[in-house]
Amino acid sequence: MPLTVGEVIGLPAVQRGAPEVLSARRWDEPIRWVHSSDLADLSSLLQGGELVLTTGAALARSPRKYLRGLADAGALGVVVEVGSEVEELPAGVGGIADDLDLALVALHRTVRFVDITEAVHRRIVAEQYEEVAFDRRVHETFTDLSMKRASLNGIVDAAARMLDEPVVLEDLSHQALAASTGIAADLLDDWERRSRRHTGRGDTAEPWTVTGVGPRSQQWGRLVVPRAPADALRTTMVLERAAAALAMHRMIEQDRTGLQQQAQSGLIDDVLRGRITDERDAAARAQAFGLRRCAQYFPAVVRAARVAPSADPVADHRRNIAFLDAVAHTVKAAGHSGLFSRRGDAEVGMVLALKDSRSVDRALESLGNRLREEVHRVDGVTTSVLALGPPAEQITDAVAGLAEAAHIAEVASALRPGERPYFRASDVRLRGLLSLLRDDRRVQRFAETELKAVLSDDSGATPSDLEVLREYLRLAGNKAALAQRLHMSRPALYKRLAAIRDALGVDLDDGESMTSLHVAVMVVDAAAAERSR
């Protein structure tokens, strides 16, 4: 940082002169240079921002005229040595300097002015060189990030590392889009309200440093250091360079996912990969990114099936973005909030905060129906399912539950979801798993081997052997209930079961045999359901 008048007076070379401060005006202002002269008129030699060193002859002869000339020339102050040529300064000279807004310091011991100028100029030149080097490093860093098409988080993190300050990128509605790694959770608490307060005036405004992102007439965000920075000038310069890199990123990525959804997806990835493990940190970021506080959060996955994959990867990418947008819009339109992340082709993971936790089932049923209706408007989508993992009180646990929700969605998609609004783990169970594995040759071979005799039944009997066996297994071997369901007499049913037993060569009353046969029937049914689609 540039040296101020007060810092110059505090240097050892000046302190050896036993300085006495007669006027402390301009004390915290940075000096541009130190000039040593005993001339009465320095107006032609000064450019403004200097600190003048003098033995005081001209000051003693006409203090007001001398100080007025320095003030008009833009000098910041005067250091005068008392005792060599001037025994003492005129009375009231401190008040004159104060009136003219000049610093005035008297040295009561003899010092070498060259020592002072050398110490100050060395510091000034070093500061200037450091600023040039820092400026070059900032330029090279953000140019490199732009060339590498770094993410929003990558650019924000680079700015934070350079400044050793926390940095947040927000949109014009004061929703955080990205926050630097390691930012304290309390800096993100109640972000939207505090950010709006910063735009105000007076004592209520936050002491933040803010730079707009995007062309002046088309700004789409703000970069914020959410506290008073150690170096305001350097902070502003870095934020401006980072803002230019972000504007370039926006131009390059304009056909990709919206910035808000990129930020949310980045948070989910950070939690899944262990980069964020602290719940308070995750919660602060999530709430700054638009997720409301609630008693429990639901990990959920929306998975869709398409008519046929496209041969155009760009078209597929755009359809996936449209799918993600449809899911996010539907959730928000229903009054809920969430974090959203594209997990794969036609699959979106989300952490849901429902608007009303008192009627969870009703809210999920309504949301599932709305999602099915809206995502079917996306080009190529034929069917979709909403799958829910176990609810969690902590956001990090809900994010971890996305893996289970994704599994449920995959299994549910293998079934015939029909009009069912949503699926939980209890809704898929073994039948869902077998539907998922129906194309595995080993599973198919197992089913064929177990049921070969009833699958080849050509007796023409109604119901068929397979139907009788299926219902027998569904009712866990309850023959009385089976006879009633099939509208058969018990003797006829017992004869039919005996024939099936002999054909299969297994004991139908044995628990393991019943389990094996039931699994085989489920595999056959799953394959038949797939063929009928």
C-alpha positions in Angstrom: 0.0 0.0 0.0 1.2 3.6 -0.7 2.9 5.4 2.2 0.8 7.9 4.0 2.0 11.2 5.7 1.6 9.6 9.1 3.7 6.5 8.0 6.5 8.8 6.8 6.6 10.6 10.1 6.8 7.2 11.8 10.0 6.2 9.8 13.2 5.9 11.9 14.9 8.5 9.8 12.3 11.0 10.8 11.9 9.9 14.4 15.6 10.6 15.0 14.7 14.3 14.5 12.3 14.3 17.6 9.2 15.3 15.5 6.5 17.5 16.9 3.2 17.4 15.1 1.8 21.0 14.7 -1.0 20.0 12.3 -2.2 16.5 11.6 -4.2 17.4 8.5 -3.9 15.0 5.5 -2.4 12.5 7.9 -3.8 9.3 6.3 -3.4 10.4 2.7 -0.8 8.6 0.5 2.2 10.7 -0.6 3.4 10.6 -4.2 7.0 11.9 -3.5 9.2 13.7 -1.0 10.7 17.0 -2.1 13.6 18.8 -0.2 13.9 22.5 -0.8 14.4 25.9 1.0 13.0 27.9 -1.9 10.3 30.4 -0.9 8.1 29.5 -4.0 7.9 25.8 -5.0 4.8 26.1 -7.1 6.7 25.4 -10.4 8.4 22.4 -8.9 5.5 20.5 -7.3 2.9 18.3 -9.1 0.7 17.5 -6.1 0.8 14.9 -3.4 4.3 15.7 -2.2 5.7 16.1 1.3 8.1 19.0 1.5 11.3 18.9 3.7 12.8 22.4 4.5 15.1 24.1 7.0 12.3 26.7 7.5 13.8 30.1 6.4 11.0 30.9 4.0 8.4 29.6 6.4 9.7 31.8 9.2 9.8 35.0 7.1 6.2 34.7 5.8 4.4 31.6 7.2 1.0 32.2 5.6 2.3 33.1 2.2 4.7 30.1 2.2 2.1 27.6 3.3 -0.5 29.1 1.0 1.8 28.5 -2.0 2.3 24.9 -1.0 -1.4 24.3 -0.5 -2.2 25.8 -4.0 0.5 23.6 -5.5 -1.2 20.5 -4.1 1.4 19.6 -1.4 0.2 17.4 1.5 2.4 18.9 4.2 5.7 20.2 5.4 8.4 18.8 7.6 10.6 21.7 8.9 13.9 21.4 10.8 14.1 23.8 13.8 17.4 24.9 15.2 19.8 25.0 12.2 18.6 28.2 10.4 15.4 28.9 12.3 15.6 28.8 16.1 11.8 28.6 16.5 8.7 28.8 14.3 6.4 31.8 14.4 3.5 31.5 16.9 0.3 30.2 15.4 1.9 28.5 12.4 0.3 25.2 13.3 -3.2 26.9 13.1 -2.3 28.4 9.7 -1.4 25.0 8.4 -4.5 23.5 9.8 -6.6 26.2 8.1 -4.9 25.5 4.8 -5.4 21.7 5.2 -1.7 21.0 5.3 0.2 18.7 7.6 3.0 20.4 9.6 5.7 18.7 11.6 8.7 20.3 13.3 12.0 18.4 13.9 13.8 19.5 17.0 17.0 17.6 16.2 19.2 17.8 13.1 18.7 15.0 10.6 20.0 14.4 7.1 17.2 15.0 4.7 18.8 12.7 2.2 18.2 9.8 4.6 14.5 10.6 4.8 14.1 11.0 1.0 16.1 7.9 0.3 14.0 5.8 2.8 10.7 7.1 1.5 11.6 6.9 -2.2 12.9 3.3 -1.8 9.6 2.4 -0.3 7.6 4.2 -3.0 9.6 2.6 -5.8 9.3 -0.8 -4.2 5.5 -0.4 -3.8 5.2 0.7 -7.4 7.2 -2.3 -8.6 5.2 -4.6 -6.4 1.9 -3.1 -7.8 3.2 -3.6 -11.4 4.2 -7.2 -10.6 0.8 -7.9 -8.9 -1.1 -6.3 -11.8 0.8 -8.5 -14.3 0.1 -11.6 -12.2 -3.6 -10.8 -12.0 -3.8 -10.2 -15.7 -2.0 -13.4 -16.5 -4.1 -15.5 -14.1 -7.5 -14.3 -15.4 -6.4 -14.5 -19.0 -5.3 -18.1 -18.4 -8.6 -18.9 -16.7 -10.5 -17.5 -19.6 -8.5 -19.5 -22.1 -9.1 -22.6 -20.1 -12.8 -21.9 -19.8 -12.7 -22.1 -16.1 -15.9 -22.5 -14.1 -17.6 -19.8 -12.1 -16.2 -21.2 -8.9 -12.7 -21.4 -10.4 -12.7 -17.7 -11.2 -14.2 -16.7 -7.9 -11.6 -18.9 -6.0 -8.8 -17.3 -8.0 -9.9 -13.8 -7.0 -10.2 -14.9 -3.3 -6.7 -16.4 -3.3 -5.1 -13.3 -4.7 -6.8 -11.0 -2.2 -6.8 -13.4 0.7 -10.4 -12.3 1.1 -13.7 -14.1 0.8 -15.5 -13.4 -2.5 -19.1 -14.1 -3.5 -20.7 -13.8 -7.0 -24.4 -13.0 -6.9 -27.1 -12.3 -9.5 -29.2 -9.1 -9.7 -31.8 -10.6 -7.4 -29.2 -11.0 -4.7 -29.0 -14.8 -4.9 -25.5 -16.1 -4.5 -24.2 -17.9 -7.6 -20.8 -18.9 -6.3 -18.7 -18.4 -3.1 -15.0 -18.9 -2.7 -13.8 -22.1 -1.1 -13.4 -21.9 2.7 -15.6 -18.8 3.1 -17.0 -18.5 6.7 -20.6 -19.7 7.0 -21.6 -16.5 8.9 -20.6 -14.4 5.9 -23.3 -16.2 3.9 -26.0 -16.2 6.6 -29.1 -14.2 5.5 -27.3 -13.3 2.4 -30.1 -11.8 0.3 -31.2 -9.3 3.0 -27.7 -8.2 3.8 -26.8 -7.8 0.2 -29.9 -5.6 -0.4 -28.9 -3.6 2.6 -25.5 -2.9 1.1 -27.2 -1.1 -1.8 -28.6 1.4 0.7 -26.9 4.5 2.2 -25.8 5.6 5.6 -24.8 3.6 8.7 -26.9 0.6 7.8 -24.9 -0.2 4.6 -22.5 -3.2 4.8 -18.8 -2.2 4.5 -18.4 -4.3 1.3 -16.4 -3.9 -1.9 -18.6 -4.5 -4.9 -18.0 -4.7 -8.7 -20.6 -5.1 -11.3 -20.3 -8.1 -13.8 -21.3 -7.6 -17.4 -21.5 -4.5 -19.7 -22.7 -1.4 -17.9 -26.1 -1.4 -19.6 -26.5 -5.2 -19.3 -25.0 -6.2 -15.9 -26.2 -9.6 -14.8 -24.3 -9.9 -11.5 -22.0 -8.5 -8.8 -18.7 -9.6 -7.3 -18.6 -8.9 -3.6 -16.0 -9.0 -0.9 -18.5 -9.2 2.0 -16.4 -7.3 4.6 -14.1 -4.3 4.7 -11.0 -5.4 2.7 -7.4 -4.8 3.9 -6.5 -3.1 0.6 -9.5 -1.4 -1.1 -7.6 -0.3 -4.2 -6.1 -3.7 -4.9 -9.4 -5.4 -4.1 -11.3 -3.3 -6.6 -8.7 -4.0 -9.3 -8.8 -7.8 -8.8 -12.6 -7.8 -8.7 -12.7 -5.8 -12.0 -10.4 -8.3 -13.7 -12.4 -11.2 -12.3 -15.6 -9.6 -13.5 -14.2 -9.4 -17.0 -13.3 -13.1 -16.9 -16.8 -13.9 -15.7 -18.3 -11.9 -18.4 -16.2 -13.8 -20.9 -17.3 -17.1 -19.3 -21.0 -16.0 -19.6 -20.5 -15.3 -23.3 -18.9 -18.7 -23.9 -21.3 -20.6 -21.8 -24.5 -18.7 -22.7 -26.1 -21.8 -24.3 -25.4 -23.9 -21.2 -27.2 -24.3 -17.9 -28.2 -21.0 -16.1 -25.7 -19.6 -13.7 -27.9 -20.3 -10.7 -28.2 -24.0 -11.6 -24.4 -24.2 -12.3 -23.8 -22.8 -8.8 -26.2 -25.3 -7.2 -24.8 -28.2 -9.1 -21.3 -27.1 -8.0 -22.4 -27.2 -4.4 -23.9 -30.7 -4.7 -20.6 -31.9 -6.4 -18.5 -30.3 -3.6 -20.5 -32.2 -0.9 -20.5 -35.5 -2.8 -16.7 -35.3 -3.4 -15.9 -34.3 0.2 -14.7 -30.8 -0.5 -17.5 -29.5 1.8 -18.1 -31.6 4.9 -19.3 -29.0 7.5 -23.1 -28.8 7.7 -23.1 -25.2 8.7 -21.0 -24.3 5.7 -23.1 -26.3 3.3 -26.3 -24.9 4.8 -25.1 -21.3 4.5 -24.2 -21.8 0.8 -27.4 -23.7 0.0 -29.5 -21.0 1.5 -27.6 -18.3 -0.3 -28.2 -20.2 -3.5 -31.9 -20.2 -2.9 -32.8 -23.3 -0.8 -35.1 -22.4 2.1 -34.6 -23.6 5.6 -36.9 -26.4 6.7 -37.1 -29.2 9.2 -36.2 -31.9 6.7 -34.9 -32.1 3.1 -35.7 -34.7 0.5 -33.1 -36.1 -1.9 -35.0 -36.7 -5.1 -34.2 -37.7 -8.7 -36.4 -37.1 -11.8 -35.5 -39.6 -14.5 -37.0 -39.7 -18.0 -37.1 -42.1 -20.9 -36.8 -40.9 -24.5 -38.1 -42.3 -27.8 -34.6 -42.8 -29.1 -31.2 -41.3 -28.4 -30.0 -38.6 -30.8 -27.0 -38.9 -33.0 -26.3 -35.2 -32.4 -24.5 -34.7 -29.0 -25.2 -30.9 -29.1 -28.9 -31.6 -29.5 -28.8 -34.1 -26.7 -27.1 -31.5 -24.5 -29.7 -28.9 -25.2 -32.5 -31.3 -24.5 -30.9 -32.2 -21.1 -30.7 -28.5 -20.3 -34.3 -28.1 -21.2 -35.1 -31.1 -19.0 -33.3 -29.5 -16.1 -35.0 -26.2 -16.6 -38.4 -27.9 -16.7 -37.8 -29.7 -13.4 -36.4 -26.6 -11.7 -39.2 -24.4 -13.0 -41.9 -26.9 -11.9 -40.5 -27.2 -8.4 -40.4 -23.4 -7.9 -43.8 -22.8 -9.5 -45.2 -25.3 -7.0 -43.9 -23.0 -4.2 -41.0 -25.3 -3.1 -37.3 -24.6 -3.3 -34.4 -26.8 -4.2 -30.9 -27.4 -5.3 -30.7 -28.9 -8.8 -28.0 -30.9 -10.6 -27.9 -32.7 -13.9 -26.7 -36.2 -13.1 -26.8 -37.9 -16.5 -28.8 -38.2 -19.7 -32.4 -37.1 -18.9 -31.8 -37.4 -15.2 -31.9 -34.5 -12.6 -30.9 -34.8 -8.9 -32.3 -32.3 -6.4 -32.5 -31.6 -2.7 -36.0 -30.4 -2.0 -37.4 -28.1 0.7 -41.1 -28.4 0.7 -43.2 -25.3 1.4 -45.5 -27.1 3.8 -44.0 -29.9 5.9 -47.4 -30.6 7.5 -48.8 -32.4 4.4 -45.7 -34.1 2.9 -47.5 -36.9 1.1 -50.0 -34.5 -0.5 -47.3 -32.1 -1.5 -45.2 -34.8 -3.1 -48.1 -36.3 -4.9 -49.0 -32.9 -6.4 -45.4 -32.2 -7.3 -45.0 -35.7 -8.9 -48.1 -35.2 -11.1 -46.9 -31.7 -12.2 -43.4 -32.9 -13.0 -44.7 -35.7 -15.1 -46.9 -33.3 -17.0 -44.2 -30.6 -17.5 -41.2 -32.8 -18.4 -43.2 -34.6 -21.1 -43.2 -31.3 -22.9 -39.5 -31.6 -23.4 -38.6 -32.9 -26.9 -38.3 -36.7 -27.0 -39.4 -37.5 -23.4 -42.0 -40.3 -23.3 -42.2 -41.4 -19.6 -40.7 -40.1 -16.4 -40.5 -41.0 -12.7 -39.9 -39.0 -9.5 -37.9 -41.0 -6.9 -37.3 -40.0 -3.3 -34.5 -41.0 -1.0 -34.9 -40.9 2.8 -35.6 -37.4 4.2 -32.8 -35.8 6.2 -32.5 -33.0 8.7 -29.1 -31.9 7.3 -28.4 -30.8 3.8 -25.2 -32.9 3.6 -27.1 -36.0 4.5 -29.8 -35.2 1.9 -27.1 -34.7 -0.8 -25.6 -38.1 0.2 -29.1 -39.6 -0.2 -29.2 -38.7 -3.9 -27.4 -42.0 -4.7 -30.2 -44.0 -3.2 -32.8 -41.8 -5.0 -31.0 -42.4 -8.3 -31.1 -46.2 -7.7 -34.8 -46.0 -7.0 -35.4 -43.9 -10.1 -33.5 -46.4 -12.2 -35.4 -49.4 -10.9 -38.8 -47.5 -11.1 -38.1 -46.7 -14.7 -37.7 -50.4 -15.4 -41.2 -51.0 -14.1 -44.3 -49.5 -15.7 -44.7 -46.3 -13.7 -48.1 -45.5 -15.1 -49.7 -42.6 -13.2 -47.9 -43.1 -10.0 -46.7 -39.6 -8.8 -43.6 -40.7 -7.0 -41.6 -43.7 -5.8 -39.8 -44.6 -2.6 -37.6 -47.5 -1.8 -40.6 -49.4 -0.4 -42.3 -49.1 -3.8 -39.7 -50.9 -5.9 -38.2 -53.7 -3.7 -37.5 -57.0 -5.4 -39.8 -56.6 -8.4 -38.0 -53.4 -9.3 -34.6 -54.9 -9.0 -35.6 -57.8 -11.2 -37.1 -55.5 -13.8 -33.7 -53.7 -13.8 -31.9 -57.0 -14.4 -34.4 -58.5 -16.9 -32.0 -58.2 -19.8 -29.2 -60.1 -18.1 -28.7 -63.4 -19.9 -28.0 -65.2 -16.6 -31.2 -64.0 -15.1 -33.2 -64.9 -18.3 -31.6 -68.4 -18.3 -32.5 -68.9 -14.6 -36.1 -68.0 -15.2 -36.4 -70.3 -18.3 -34.8 -73.2 -16.4 -37.1 -72.7 -13.4 -40.4 -72.3 -15.4 -39.7 -74.3 -18.5 -42.5 -76.8 -17.9 -45.2 -74.2 -17.3 -43.9 -71.8 -20.0 -44.3 -74.5 -22.7 -47.8 -75.4 -21.5 -50.0 -75.9 -24.5 -53.0 -77.7 -22.9 -55.2 -74.7 -23.6 -56.6 -74.8 -20.1 -57.9 -71.6 -18.5 -56.3 -70.3 -16.5 -52.9 -71.4 -17.7 -50.4 -73.2 -15.5 -48.3 -70.0 -15.3 -51.3 -68.0 -14.1 -52.2 -70.6 -11.5 -48.6 -70.7 -10.3 -48.3 -66.9 -10.2 -51.4 -66.4 -8.1 -50.4 -69.3 -5.8 -47.0 -67.6 -5.1 -48.6 -64.2 -4.6 -50.9 -65.6 -2.0 -47.9 -67.4 -0.3 -49.4 -70.9 -0.8 -52.9 -70.1 0.6 -54.9 -72.7 -1.3 -58.3 -71.6 0.0 -57.7 -68.0 -1.0 -56.4 -69.2 -4.4 -59.5 -71.3 -5.2 -61.7 -68.3 -4.4 -59.6 -66.0 -6.6 -59.5 -68.4 -9.5 -63.2 -69.4 -9.1 -62.2 -73.1 -8.9 -63.3 -75.9 -6.7 -60.7 -77.0 -4.2 -60.4 -80.6 -5.6 -59.9 -79.2 -9.1 -57.3 -76.8 -7.7 -55.5 -79.4 -5.8 -55.3 -81.6 -8.9 -54.0 -78.7 -11.0 -51.3 -77.8 -8.4 -50.2 -81.5 -8.3 -49.8 -81.5 -12.0 -47.7 -78.3 -11.9 -45.6 -79.7 -9.1 -44.9 -82.9 -11.1 -44.1 -80.9 -14.3 -41.7 -78.6 -12.4 -40.2 -81.4 -10.3 -40.2 -79.3 -7.1 -42.1 -79.2 -3.8 -44.5 -76.3 -4.0 -44.8 -76.1 -0.2 -41.1 -75.7 0.3 -40.1 -72.2 1.2 -36.9 -72.0 -0.8 -38.7 -73.5 -3.9 -41.5 -70.9 -3.6 -38.9 -68.1 -3.4 -37.0 -69.4 -6.4 -40.2 -69.8 -8.5 -41.5 -66.4 -7.4 -38.3 -64.7 -8.6 -38.5 -66.5 -11.9 -42.1 -65.5 -12.4 -41.2 -61.8 -11.7 -38.4 -62.0 -14.3 -40.8 -63.4 -16.9 -43.5 -60.7 -16.1 -40.9 -57.9 -16.3 -39.8 -59.1 -19.7 -43.4 -59.4 -20.9 -44.1 -55.8 -19.6 -41.2 -54.5 -21.6 -42.3 -56.2 -24.8 -45.8 -54.7 -24.5 -44.5 -51.1 -24.2 
